[in-house]
């Protein structure tokens, strides 16, 4: 595999970031409009919420992994006698926040299924 300079990798990554921010704004805007119209528990809102939650989580995990791998590579190449180099911490961002977003998303999915069953009940 040919050597790819770090800026080439991160430029593509930042291009994805710009696209995802625009798409996320559109998704959340459509979600809020449907909530204002009293169309809360619908399958389209499930899709919007999932697309608004899971891709940003994946983005942050990939970003953390890239940072961790670059730090590990730098630590392998750099040694300073008498000093200890600290690697990137796995607690750099809130894991609890990520788990809470996933939990609330899936609770909403269950609520939509319960509403659909309730609508079918006489």
MOMO-V920438 format. One line per field, one symbol per residue. ss: DSSP state (H for helix, E for strand, C for the rest). phi: phi as a letter, one per 20 degrees, with the letter a starting at -180 (. if undefined). psi: psi as a letter, one per 30 degrees, with the letter a starting at -180 (. if undefined). A space follows every 10 residues. Layout:
BEGIN
ss=???
phi=???
psi=???
END
This chain:
BEGIN
ss=CCCCCHHHHH HHHHHHHHHH HHHHHHHHHH HHHHHHCCCC CCHHHHHHHH HHHHHHHHHH HHHHHHHHHH HHHHHHHCCC CCCCCCCCCC CCCCHHHHHH HHHHHHHHHH HHHHHHHHHH CC
phi=.ffdfgffff ffffffffff ffffffffff fffffffmde ecffffffff fedfffffgf ffffffffff ffffffedcc fncdeeffef dfcfffffff ffffffffff fffffffffe ee
psi=klkkkeeeef eeeeeeeeee eeeeeeeeee eeeeeeggie ilfeeeeeee ffeeeeeeee eeeeeeeeee eeeeeffkkj kflkkklkkf heljeeeeee eeeeefeeee eeeeeeeeff k.
END
